[in-house]
Structure formats: C-alpha cells, structure tokens
Amino acid sequence: MLQIQHIPYYLQLMRVEKPIGSYLLMWPTLWAIWMASEGAPQAHIVVIFMLGVFLMRSAGCVINDIADRDIDKHVERTKNRPLTAGKVSLKEAISLLVLLVVLSGILALFLSWKTLLLSIPALLIALSYPFMKRFHSLPQAHLGVAFAFGILMAFMEIQGRIPAVGYLLFVTNILWTLIYDTEYAMSDREEDKALNIKSSALLFEALLGKRDYYLIIALQVLMVLCLITIALQLQITTYFLWAIFFVIILFYYQVTLIKTHDKIRCFQAFLHNHYVGLVIFIGLFLNYLP
C-alpha cells in the first residue's frame, strides 16, 4: 500500500523533478494535435492529452525502476533512486504503477472508442519497454514506438482516422526518439557494457567505433527529410520550414557534443532535444495562425 509520508519518494519515482521525459513526449503529441486540428484544437482535447502525457511518462518511469532495481544499484547516476536505495518497497512501487495506469485509463474513457482502442497497445508497448534492453540491441526503437502512439491517438481523436501524414509523423518521432535516447545511452555506455545491458549506443559503437555519431547524423537527416515532406504535404512551408532550418542547427550542435564521447556532453545532447521539439511546435503554431 501507498504511504502518505513516502509521497516525496513517489514523486521521485515518477521523475517529477526531471521533466525532460515529459517534454519529449509532450512535443510530438502537440505537433499531432496542431496538425490534425489545423491549428485550432479544442481545449478539452489538449488538456486530456497533456494529462495523459504526464501520467504515462510517470508510469513508464516507475516500471523502469521496478524492472531495473537490481541494475540501478551498480550505476552511479541511478544508485540513489528510491526503490534501489530501499526508501520505498517493491509493493509500494507496484501500487503506484497501478494507480497511474488506472488514472490513465479513466482519462482515456473521455476519448472516442477508436482512440480508446489505440490506447491499449500504446499502454502495453510503454510498459514492456524497460525489459527490451535484455533482449535486443535497439530498445530505443521500442521506446520510439511507445512515445509515438500519442500521435496516432491525436489524429484518431480529432479526425476520426489516421491519414498518411499521421503515419509519417509517427515515423518521424520514432527517428527522433532513436536520436535522443541513443545520446542518453551514450552517457551510460561503460556501465551498460559492464552489466551486459543492450542499447543502440553500444550497437552503433560496435558497427562504427569512434565514428558511431555518423549513424546519429544519418538518423537526423532522415528526420529532417520527413519533416520537409510533412511541410510540403500540409502546405505549411513558411514558418515551419524556418523551424526545420533551426532544427538542423540544433542537430549540428548535438553532433559536436556526442563526437567527443564524453558522458556529460552526451547527456547534454540528450537534454538539448527539448529545444528541438519546442522549435518544431513554434513553427507549426505560427504557420497555423490566421
């Protein structure tokens, strides 16, 4: 059972003090809402999806700590997390996870039945992500699918269907997640090697050695091409193309950080993606202004 005196630890489990994960889930969801509604979303849809972003990101953090509780104690950055440090029990963590999932489910009941159906695989994929690093070398792609489901749900809720541009934005977000979560994994590379944990960072290093950042560049190029294609399809080429131009500059800066292979700079590159999401949204917002 949950205990009132442990609320600060529960908030730490949910990473409330580290909102970057919520930002990275929020921005593509907002992109989809703005595209699907042509810049005029209903307020209640924005509120429901933003609450869903917070709840599902929080649930993802909790199940991640549950899955990695025996691993985190060996990693400097994670050894003091509440569950690993024994500040909360496993039963408490599971109870918190159930609460967050139930609240997310209640929230989904305010959406159409088609969107509600989409939320089921979205939930299963999100909850299974922490275990993927034990089985294959691209768990970041699995996370990308989980983070991109909000895009499909937004289009379904607003338009009643998922158009081609919705699927293209879905792919765009998977590429983006591969980019930033690989940068994140680069900061944990040595610990992951020691613990035999799989990641795209280790896969890229195995393929290209010190030139592993070339694969990040390739993913960045693909993402930019997807964004340009979306701009042309939706005929939103004024401010949105300027936003894409600034994204290219931001991506170049990230490459200058990760090519050093310094763990702190790689983590900075990961955090920097908040601005990528923000810039893209600003471009969309301005383009849809009357």
C-alpha positions as CSV (number, residue, x, y, z in Angstrom):
1,M,0.0,0.0,0.0
2,L,1.0,3.6,-0.6
3,Q,2.1,5.7,2.5
4,I,1.5,9.4,2.8
5,Q,4.9,10.0,4.3
6,H,6.5,8.5,1.3
7,I,4.9,10.9,-1.2
8,P,8.2,12.7,-1.9
9,Y,9.8,9.4,-2.8
10,Y,6.8,8.5,-5.1
11,L,7.3,11.9,-6.9
12,Q,11.0,10.9,-7.3
13,L,9.9,7.6,-8.8
14,M,7.7,9.5,-11.2
15,R,10.7,11.8,-12.0
16,V,8.6,14.9,-11.4
17,E,11.8,16.8,-10.6
18,K,13.2,15.8,-14.0
19,P,10.6,16.9,-16.6
20,I,12.7,16.3,-19.7
21,G,10.9,13.0,-20.4
22,S,7.5,14.6,-20.2
23,Y,8.7,17.3,-22.6
24,L,10.0,14.8,-25.1
25,L,6.6,13.0,-25.0
26,M,4.6,16.2,-24.9
27,W,6.1,18.0,-28.0
28,P,5.3,15.3,-30.7
29,T,1.8,14.9,-29.1
30,L,1.3,18.7,-29.5
31,W,2.6,18.5,-33.1
32,A,0.0,15.9,-33.9
33,I,-2.8,17.8,-32.2
34,W,-2.0,21.0,-34.1
35,M,-1.6,19.3,-37.4
36,A,-4.8,17.2,-37.0
37,S,-6.9,20.3,-36.0
38,E,-5.1,22.6,-38.4
39,G,-4.1,24.9,-35.6
40,A,-7.5,25.1,-33.8
41,P,-7.7,22.2,-31.3
42,Q,-10.5,22.0,-28.8
43,A,-9.3,22.9,-25.3
44,H,-10.5,19.7,-23.6
45,I,-8.5,17.6,-26.1
46,V,-5.3,19.4,-25.3
47,V,-6.0,19.0,-21.6
48,I,-6.8,15.3,-21.8
49,F,-3.7,14.5,-23.9
50,M,-1.3,16.6,-21.7
51,L,-2.6,14.9,-18.6
52,G,-2.1,11.6,-20.4
53,V,1.5,12.6,-21.3
54,F,2.3,13.2,-17.6
55,L,0.6,10.1,-16.3
56,M,2.1,7.7,-18.9
57,R,5.5,9.2,-18.6
58,S,5.3,8.8,-14.9
59,A,4.1,5.2,-15.2
60,G,7.0,4.5,-17.6
61,C,9.5,5.8,-15.1
62,V,8.0,3.7,-12.2
63,I,8.0,0.5,-14.2
64,N,11.5,1.3,-15.4
65,D,12.7,1.5,-11.8
66,I,10.9,-1.8,-11.0
67,A,12.5,-3.6,-13.9
68,D,16.0,-2.2,-13.2
69,R,16.0,-2.2,-9.4
70,D,18.9,-4.7,-9.3
71,I,20.8,-3.0,-12.1
72,D,20.5,0.6,-10.9
73,K,22.5,-0.1,-7.7
74,H,25.6,-0.6,-9.9
75,V,25.2,2.7,-11.8
76,E,26.5,5.9,-10.2
77,R,23.7,8.0,-11.7
78,T,20.8,5.7,-10.6
79,K,22.0,4.0,-7.4
80,N,20.2,6.5,-5.1
81,R,16.7,6.1,-6.8
82,P,14.1,5.5,-4.1
83,L,13.4,1.8,-5.0
84,T,17.0,0.9,-5.4
85,A,18.0,2.7,-2.2
86,G,15.3,1.0,-0.2
87,K,13.4,4.2,0.5
88,V,10.2,2.6,-0.9
89,S,9.2,-1.1,-1.1
90,L,8.6,-3.1,-4.3
91,K,4.9,-3.4,-3.3
92,E,4.7,0.4,-3.0
93,A,6.2,0.9,-6.4
94,I,3.8,-1.6,-8.0
95,S,0.8,0.1,-6.2
96,L,1.9,3.5,-7.6
97,L,2.2,2.0,-11.1
98,V,-1.3,0.5,-10.9
99,L,-2.7,3.9,-9.7
100,L,-1.1,5.7,-12.6
101,V,-2.3,3.2,-15.1
102,V,-5.8,3.3,-13.7
103,L,-5.9,7.1,-13.8
104,S,-4.7,7.0,-17.4
105,G,-7.4,4.5,-18.2
106,I,-10.1,6.8,-16.7
107,L,-8.7,9.7,-18.7
108,A,-8.9,7.6,-21.9
109,L,-12.7,7.0,-21.3
110,F,-13.2,10.6,-22.2
111,L,-12.0,9.9,-25.7
112,S,-13.7,8.2,-28.7
113,W,-13.9,4.4,-28.7
114,K,-11.5,4.2,-31.6
115,T,-8.9,6.3,-29.7
116,L,-9.6,4.1,-26.6
117,L,-8.7,1.0,-28.6
118,L,-5.5,2.6,-29.7
119,S,-4.6,3.3,-26.1
120,I,-4.4,-0.5,-25.3
121,P,-1.4,-1.3,-27.5
122,A,0.1,2.0,-26.5
123,L,0.0,1.0,-22.9
124,L,1.4,-2.5,-23.5
125,I,4.3,-1.2,-25.5
126,A,5.1,1.5,-23.0
127,L,5.1,-0.9,-20.0
128,S,7.2,-3.5,-21.9
129,Y,10.0,-1.1,-22.9
130,P,12.2,-1.4,-19.8
131,F,12.5,-5.1,-20.4
132,M,13.6,-4.8,-24.0
133,K,17.2,-3.9,-23.2
134,R,17.7,-7.5,-22.0
135,F,16.6,-9.0,-25.4
136,H,17.7,-6.8,-28.3
137,S,20.1,-4.1,-29.2
138,L,17.6,-1.4,-30.2
139,P,15.4,-0.9,-27.2
140,Q,15.4,2.8,-28.2
141,A,13.3,1.9,-31.2
142,H,10.7,0.2,-28.9
143,L,10.6,3.4,-26.8
144,G,10.1,5.4,-30.1
145,V,7.0,3.4,-30.9
146,A,5.7,3.9,-27.4
147,F,6.3,7.6,-27.5
148,A,4.8,8.0,-30.9
149,F,1.5,6.4,-30.2
150,G,0.2,9.7,-28.9
151,I,0.5,10.9,-32.4
152,L,-1.8,8.2,-33.8
153,M,-4.3,8.7,-30.9
154,A,-4.4,12.5,-31.5
155,F,-5.2,12.1,-35.2
156,M,-7.8,9.4,-34.5
157,E,-9.5,11.6,-31.8
158,I,-9.6,14.7,-33.9
159,Q,-10.1,13.4,-37.4
160,G,-11.6,10.0,-36.8
161,R,-8.9,8.4,-38.9
162,I,-5.1,8.4,-39.3
163,P,-4.1,10.0,-42.6
164,A,-0.8,9.3,-44.4
165,V,0.8,12.4,-42.8
166,G,-0.1,11.0,-39.3
167,Y,1.8,7.8,-40.1
168,L,4.7,9.9,-41.4
169,L,4.8,12.0,-38.2
170,F,4.7,8.6,-36.3
171,V,7.9,7.5,-38.2
172,T,9.4,10.9,-37.6
173,N,9.0,10.6,-33.9
174,I,10.5,7.1,-33.8
175,L,13.6,8.5,-35.6
176,W,13.8,11.4,-33.1
177,T,13.5,9.0,-30.2
178,L,16.3,6.9,-31.6
179,I,18.4,10.0,-31.8
180,Y,17.9,11.4,-28.3
181,D,17.7,8.1,-26.5
182,T,20.9,6.9,-28.2
183,E,22.6,10.1,-27.0
184,Y,21.2,9.3,-23.5
185,A,22.6,5.7,-23.7
186,M,26.0,7.1,-24.8
187,S,26.3,8.6,-21.3
188,D,25.7,5.2,-19.7
189,R,27.8,3.2,-22.2
190,E,30.5,1.9,-19.9
191,E,28.1,0.9,-17.2
192,D,25.9,-0.9,-19.8
193,K,28.9,-2.8,-21.0
194,A,29.8,-4.0,-17.5
195,L,26.2,-5.1,-16.8
196,N,25.7,-6.6,-20.2
197,I,22.8,-4.3,-21.0
198,K,21.9,-3.8,-24.7
199,S,21.5,-0.4,-26.3
200,S,21.6,1.4,-29.6
201,A,24.7,3.3,-28.3
202,L,26.6,0.0,-28.0
203,L,25.3,-1.3,-31.3
204,F,26.4,1.9,-33.1
205,E,29.8,1.7,-31.4
206,A,30.2,-2.0,-32.5
207,L,29.4,-1.0,-36.1
208,L,31.5,2.2,-36.5
209,G,33.7,2.5,-33.4
210,K,34.6,6.1,-32.6
211,R,32.6,7.2,-35.7
212,D,29.4,6.0,-34.2
213,Y,28.0,9.5,-34.3
214,Y,27.8,9.1,-38.1
215,L,24.7,6.9,-37.5
216,I,23.2,9.7,-35.4
217,I,23.8,12.1,-38.3
218,A,22.0,9.6,-40.6
219,L,19.0,9.5,-38.3
220,Q,19.0,13.3,-38.1
221,V,19.0,13.6,-41.9
222,L,16.1,11.1,-42.2
223,M,14.1,13.0,-39.6
224,V,14.7,16.3,-41.4
225,L,13.6,14.8,-44.7
226,C,10.4,13.5,-43.0
227,L,9.7,17.0,-41.6
228,I,10.2,18.6,-45.0
229,T,7.9,16.0,-46.6
230,I,5.2,16.8,-44.0
231,A,5.6,20.5,-44.6
232,L,5.0,20.0,-48.3
233,Q,2.1,17.7,-47.8
234,L,0.3,20.0,-45.5
235,Q,1.4,23.1,-47.4
236,I,2.8,24.7,-44.2
237,T,6.0,25.9,-45.7
238,T,6.6,29.4,-44.3
239,Y,7.4,29.4,-40.6
240,F,7.6,25.6,-40.4
241,L,10.5,25.4,-42.9
242,W,12.3,28.1,-40.8
243,A,11.7,25.8,-37.8
244,I,13.3,22.9,-39.7
245,F,16.3,25.1,-40.6
246,F,16.8,25.8,-36.9
247,V,16.4,22.1,-36.1
248,I,19.3,21.4,-38.5
249,I,21.4,23.9,-36.5
250,L,20.4,22.3,-33.2
251,F,21.3,18.8,-34.6
252,Y,24.7,20.1,-35.7
253,Y,25.3,21.3,-32.1
254,Q,24.3,17.9,-30.7
255,V,26.8,16.2,-33.0
256,T,29.6,18.5,-31.7
257,L,28.8,17.2,-28.2
258,I,28.5,13.5,-28.9
259,K,31.5,13.2,-31.1
260,T,33.7,13.9,-28.0
261,H,32.3,10.7,-26.4
262,D,32.3,12.5,-23.1
263,K,29.4,11.1,-21.0
264,I,28.5,14.5,-19.6
265,R,28.4,16.1,-23.1
266,C,26.4,13.2,-24.4
267,F,23.8,13.7,-21.7
268,Q,23.7,17.4,-22.5
269,A,23.0,16.5,-26.1
270,F,20.1,14.4,-24.9
271,L,18.7,17.2,-22.8
272,H,19.1,19.6,-25.8
273,N,16.3,17.8,-27.7
274,H,13.7,19.7,-25.6
275,Y,14.6,22.7,-27.8
276,V,14.2,20.6,-31.0
277,G,10.6,19.7,-30.0
278,L,9.9,23.3,-29.0
279,V,11.2,24.8,-32.2
280,I,9.1,22.4,-34.3
281,F,6.0,23.3,-32.3
282,I,6.6,27.0,-32.6
283,G,6.9,26.6,-36.4
284,L,3.6,24.8,-36.5
285,F,1.9,27.2,-34.2
286,L,3.0,30.2,-36.3
287,N,2.1,28.6,-39.6
288,Y,-1.5,27.9,-38.5
289,L,-2.1,31.4,-37.1
290,P,-4.9,33.2,-39.2
